[in-house]
């Protein structure tokens, strides 16, 4: 083995790291926990209507009114009701939920 190569493999390093006291140091849980602070906050569109139409997902029973939901969201905004990784569930109006990626949404913090 030459002097430039490490004396252990990546697998061995990960195995060793998992047994250490602070093995969760490199995990990204903090970012996910931070996203949960968005629940209940007011949300507005940050991208165009066409981009929202491409990225939005809704329940199967409301797919036929997706454009109307997007229009209402563009006009009045909504409230974040749930977070799943980088996806936000936004309550629009009184009875519609729309799922959008975080980058499509501007959040106005009230706290």
N, C-alpha and C positions, 0 to 999 in steps of 0.2 A: 504494500500500500504506500502511495506517495505521501508526502508531507501535507499536500493541499486537501486531501480527502479526510472527512471526519472519521473518527474511530467508532462511530455508531450510526445506525440507520435512522431514518425518520420514524419508522415504526417503534424502534427501541426508545427513542426520545419521547414519543407520545405515551408509551407505556410507563416510562419512568415518571413523566410529568403527571400522569393520572394518579400516581401513588403519593405525590407530594402534598403537603399541608394546604397550600394555596393553589390547588390544581384547577380551580374554576376561575382563576385570574383572567384568563384570556377569553372567556365565554362572553357572548354578546347579550346577555340577559338584561343588562341595564337599559339598552335601547328599547327593547320590547316593553319593559316596565314603564319607561318614560312615555311611550305611546298611549298607555292607559289613562294618562292624565288628560287626554283629549276628550274622553267620554263626557258628554253633557255640554261640550263647547259648541259655539256657533260655527258653521262651516260655509264657505262660499267657493264658487268655481274659480280656479286659477288658470284654466286652459279654455280653449274654444269649445263651442258646442259640438263640433264634429269630432274633436278629440275625446270629449266625454262620451259621445255615442259609441266610439270604438272601444273605450276602456271600461264602460259601465257594465255591471251585471245586476240583474234583478231576479226575483222569484219567477218561476215559470208562469204563474197565473197573472203576472203584471207585465210580461214581455211585450204585449200588444200596445201598451201605453207608455213604453220607455221614452219616446220622444216628448210626450207631455210631462213626464216626471223630470226629464232633463231641463225642459223649458222652465218649469216651476223652480227647480234648483238654481238655474241661472238667474232667475229674477229675484227670488226670495231667500235663497240659501236653505240651510237645514241645520240639524243638530246631530253630532256624532253620537251614535247609540252603542257602537261596539267597535273593537279593534282586533284584527287578526293579522299579526305580522305587519306588513306594509299596506294592508287593505283596511279601509275604514267603511263601516256601515253607517250610512247617513239617513236619518229620518227626514223625509221631505213631505211637507204638508201634514195631514193628520193621519194618513194610513198607508204611506208608501215608504219602503226602504230601498236604498240603492247602494251598491258596493262599488267603491272607487279606490284606485291606488292613491296613496298619500300625496304623491307629487301633483295630482290633479286638483288638490283641495287646499284652500287657504283657510286657516283656522284663526278665529278671533277669540283670544283668551279673555275670559271674564273674571278670572280669579287673580 
